[in-house]
Amino acid sequence: MLDIKVLGPGCANCVKLEGMVKEVVSQYELEAKVEKITDYNRYADYGVLLTPGLVVNGRVLISGKIPTRSTVEHWLLDMAKVKN
């Protein structure tokens, strides 16, 4: 199971990234837990200073910008293969 965390206070970019992640998880029927983290103190736990941030299985994949949908698909599908 993928442990996915979207870090951000709820700004438009954070909401967009969260939606993109949920769409990819649904489209590919990935076994994943998607959590939205809005507490700034928890961002620091991951070393993320700029939002939005994306953390999958404890690994920070991006911070401070929005990846393309194809990039998110690539990351999540690759991480799902590693777990299986």
Biotite code that builds the C-alpha atoms (Angstrom):
import biotite.structure as struc

atoms = struc.array([
    struc.Atom([0.000, 0.000, 0.000], chain_id="A", res_id=1, res_name="MET", atom_name="CA", element="C"),
    struc.Atom([1.234, 3.455, -0.892], chain_id="A", res_id=2, res_name="LEU", atom_name="CA", element="C"),
    struc.Atom([1.337, 6.006, 1.926], chain_id="A", res_id=3, res_name="ASP", atom_name="CA", element="C"),
    struc.Atom([0.802, 9.351, 0.171], chain_id="A", res_id=4, res_name="ILE", atom_name="CA", element="C"),
    struc.Atom([0.899, 12.707, 1.902], chain_id="A", res_id=5, res_name="LYS", atom_name="CA", element="C"),
    struc.Atom([0.040, 15.990, 0.197], chain_id="A", res_id=6, res_name="VAL", atom_name="CA", element="C"),
    struc.Atom([1.515, 18.875, 2.171], chain_id="A", res_id=7, res_name="LEU", atom_name="CA", element="C"),
    struc.Atom([-0.053, 22.309, 1.944], chain_id="A", res_id=8, res_name="GLY", atom_name="CA", element="C"),
    struc.Atom([-2.298, 24.794, 3.712], chain_id="A", res_id=9, res_name="PRO", atom_name="CA", element="C"),
    struc.Atom([-5.164, 24.496, 1.230], chain_id="A", res_id=10, res_name="GLY", atom_name="CA", element="C"),
    struc.Atom([-4.061, 26.939, -1.452], chain_id="A", res_id=11, res_name="CYS", atom_name="CA", element="C"),
    struc.Atom([-5.177, 26.430, -5.050], chain_id="A", res_id=12, res_name="ALA", atom_name="CA", element="C"),
    struc.Atom([-1.965, 24.591, -6.001], chain_id="A", res_id=13, res_name="ASN", atom_name="CA", element="C"),
    struc.Atom([-2.213, 22.280, -2.993], chain_id="A", res_id=14, res_name="CYS", atom_name="CA", element="C"),
    struc.Atom([-5.827, 21.437, -3.822], chain_id="A", res_id=15, res_name="VAL", atom_name="CA", element="C"),
    struc.Atom([-4.854, 20.821, -7.462], chain_id="A", res_id=16, res_name="LYS", atom_name="CA", element="C"),
    struc.Atom([-2.039, 18.446, -6.475], chain_id="A", res_id=17, res_name="LEU", atom_name="CA", element="C"),
    struc.Atom([-4.281, 16.552, -4.050], chain_id="A", res_id=18, res_name="GLU", atom_name="CA", element="C"),
    struc.Atom([-6.946, 16.163, -6.750], chain_id="A", res_id=19, res_name="GLY", atom_name="CA", element="C"),
    struc.Atom([-4.387, 14.972, -9.287], chain_id="A", res_id=20, res_name="MET", atom_name="CA", element="C"),
    struc.Atom([-3.020, 12.369, -6.868], chain_id="A", res_id=21, res_name="VAL", atom_name="CA", element="C"),
    struc.Atom([-6.514, 11.082, -6.036], chain_id="A", res_id=22, res_name="LYS", atom_name="CA", element="C"),
    struc.Atom([-7.423, 10.863, -9.736], chain_id="A", res_id=23, res_name="GLU", atom_name="CA", element="C"),
    struc.Atom([-4.313, 8.793, -10.522], chain_id="A", res_id=24, res_name="VAL", atom_name="CA", element="C"),
    struc.Atom([-4.900, 6.503, -7.521], chain_id="A", res_id=25, res_name="VAL", atom_name="CA", element="C"),
    struc.Atom([-8.498, 5.972, -8.638], chain_id="A", res_id=26, res_name="SER", atom_name="CA", element="C"),
    struc.Atom([-7.745, 5.576, -12.350], chain_id="A", res_id=27, res_name="GLN", atom_name="CA", element="C"),
    struc.Atom([-5.132, 2.880, -11.784], chain_id="A", res_id=28, res_name="TYR", atom_name="CA", element="C"),
    struc.Atom([-6.933, 1.361, -8.771], chain_id="A", res_id=29, res_name="GLU", atom_name="CA", element="C"),
    struc.Atom([-3.816, 1.698, -6.655], chain_id="A", res_id=30, res_name="LEU", atom_name="CA", element="C"),
    struc.Atom([-3.908, 0.539, -3.075], chain_id="A", res_id=31, res_name="GLU", atom_name="CA", element="C"),
    struc.Atom([-3.087, 3.790, -1.336], chain_id="A", res_id=32, res_name="ALA", atom_name="CA", element="C"),
    struc.Atom([-3.842, 5.956, 1.644], chain_id="A", res_id=33, res_name="LYS", atom_name="CA", element="C"),
    struc.Atom([-3.903, 9.642, 0.671], chain_id="A", res_id=34, res_name="VAL", atom_name="CA", element="C"),
    struc.Atom([-3.556, 12.112, 3.530], chain_id="A", res_id=35, res_name="GLU", atom_name="CA", element="C"),
    struc.Atom([-3.723, 15.915, 3.296], chain_id="A", res_id=36, res_name="LYS", atom_name="CA", element="C"),
    struc.Atom([-1.451, 17.605, 5.827], chain_id="A", res_id=37, res_name="ILE", atom_name="CA", element="C"),
    struc.Atom([-2.148, 21.273, 6.540], chain_id="A", res_id=38, res_name="THR", atom_name="CA", element="C"),
    struc.Atom([-0.071, 21.680, 9.727], chain_id="A", res_id=39, res_name="ASP", atom_name="CA", element="C"),
    struc.Atom([3.068, 23.683, 8.930], chain_id="A", res_id=40, res_name="TYR", atom_name="CA", element="C"),
    struc.Atom([4.967, 22.000, 11.779], chain_id="A", res_id=41, res_name="ASN", atom_name="CA", element="C"),
    struc.Atom([4.474, 18.625, 10.106], chain_id="A", res_id=42, res_name="ARG", atom_name="CA", element="C"),
    struc.Atom([5.887, 19.959, 6.798], chain_id="A", res_id=43, res_name="TYR", atom_name="CA", element="C"),
    struc.Atom([9.154, 20.532, 8.623], chain_id="A", res_id=44, res_name="ALA", atom_name="CA", element="C"),
    struc.Atom([9.230, 16.857, 9.639], chain_id="A", res_id=45, res_name="ASP", atom_name="CA", element="C"),
    struc.Atom([9.769, 16.125, 5.938], chain_id="A", res_id=46, res_name="TYR", atom_name="CA", element="C"),
    struc.Atom([12.108, 19.058, 5.286], chain_id="A", res_id=47, res_name="GLY", atom_name="CA", element="C"),
    struc.Atom([9.495, 20.750, 3.100], chain_id="A", res_id=48, res_name="VAL", atom_name="CA", element="C"),
    struc.Atom([9.650, 24.544, 3.282], chain_id="A", res_id=49, res_name="LEU", atom_name="CA", element="C"),
    struc.Atom([7.638, 25.368, 0.162], chain_id="A", res_id=50, res_name="LEU", atom_name="CA", element="C"),
    struc.Atom([4.231, 23.943, -0.662], chain_id="A", res_id=51, res_name="THR", atom_name="CA", element="C"),
    struc.Atom([2.690, 22.077, -2.241], chain_id="A", res_id=52, res_name="PRO", atom_name="CA", element="C"),
    struc.Atom([4.704, 19.044, -1.288], chain_id="A", res_id=53, res_name="GLY", atom_name="CA", element="C"),
    struc.Atom([4.254, 15.392, -2.165], chain_id="A", res_id=54, res_name="LEU", atom_name="CA", element="C"),
    struc.Atom([5.575, 12.594, 0.025], chain_id="A", res_id=55, res_name="VAL", atom_name="CA", element="C"),
    struc.Atom([5.173, 8.938, -0.943], chain_id="A", res_id=56, res_name="VAL", atom_name="CA", element="C"),
    struc.Atom([6.244, 6.180, 1.454], chain_id="A", res_id=57, res_name="ASN", atom_name="CA", element="C"),
    struc.Atom([8.248, 8.706, 3.466], chain_id="A", res_id=58, res_name="GLY", atom_name="CA", element="C"),
    struc.Atom([10.148, 10.043, 0.441], chain_id="A", res_id=59, res_name="ARG", atom_name="CA", element="C"),
    struc.Atom([9.719, 13.689, -0.611], chain_id="A", res_id=60, res_name="VAL", atom_name="CA", element="C"),
    struc.Atom([9.111, 13.673, -4.364], chain_id="A", res_id=61, res_name="LEU", atom_name="CA", element="C"),
    struc.Atom([8.467, 17.369, -4.927], chain_id="A", res_id=62, res_name="ILE", atom_name="CA", element="C"),
    struc.Atom([8.224, 20.622, -3.013], chain_id="A", res_id=63, res_name="SER", atom_name="CA", element="C"),
    struc.Atom([7.219, 24.110, -4.058], chain_id="A", res_id=64, res_name="GLY", atom_name="CA", element="C"),
    struc.Atom([5.725, 23.319, -7.446], chain_id="A", res_id=65, res_name="LYS", atom_name="CA", element="C"),
    struc.Atom([3.101, 21.199, -9.169], chain_id="A", res_id=66, res_name="ILE", atom_name="CA", element="C"),
    struc.Atom([4.309, 18.241, -11.232], chain_id="A", res_id=67, res_name="PRO", atom_name="CA", element="C"),
    struc.Atom([2.570, 17.265, -14.449], chain_id="A", res_id=68, res_name="THR", atom_name="CA", element="C"),
    struc.Atom([-0.079, 14.575, -14.273], chain_id="A", res_id=69, res_name="ARG", atom_name="CA", element="C"),
    struc.Atom([2.127, 12.210, -16.294], chain_id="A", res_id=70, res_name="SER", atom_name="CA", element="C"),
    struc.Atom([4.920, 12.713, -13.747], chain_id="A", res_id=71, res_name="THR", atom_name="CA", element="C"),
    struc.Atom([2.561, 11.893, -10.871], chain_id="A", res_id=72, res_name="VAL", atom_name="CA", element="C"),
    struc.Atom([1.389, 8.767, -12.743], chain_id="A", res_id=73, res_name="GLU", atom_name="CA", element="C"),
    struc.Atom([4.986, 7.690, -13.344], chain_id="A", res_id=74, res_name="HIS", atom_name="CA", element="C"),
    struc.Atom([5.965, 8.194, -9.688], chain_id="A", res_id=75, res_name="TRP", atom_name="CA", element="C"),
    struc.Atom([2.957, 6.413, -8.217], chain_id="A", res_id=76, res_name="LEU", atom_name="CA", element="C"),
    struc.Atom([3.023, 3.495, -10.637], chain_id="A", res_id=77, res_name="LEU", atom_name="CA", element="C"),
    struc.Atom([6.764, 3.008, -10.042], chain_id="A", res_id=78, res_name="ASP", atom_name="CA", element="C"),
    struc.Atom([6.344, 3.217, -6.264], chain_id="A", res_id=79, res_name="MET", atom_name="CA", element="C"),
    struc.Atom([3.436, 0.737, -6.416], chain_id="A", res_id=80, res_name="ALA", atom_name="CA", element="C"),
    struc.Atom([5.643, -1.741, -8.317], chain_id="A", res_id=81, res_name="LYS", atom_name="CA", element="C"),
    struc.Atom([8.380, -1.441, -5.708], chain_id="A", res_id=82, res_name="VAL", atom_name="CA", element="C"),
    struc.Atom([5.893, -2.274, -2.950], chain_id="A", res_id=83, res_name="LYS", atom_name="CA", element="C"),
    struc.Atom([4.406, -5.316, -4.736], chain_id="A", res_id=84, res_name="ASN", atom_name="CA", element="C"),
])
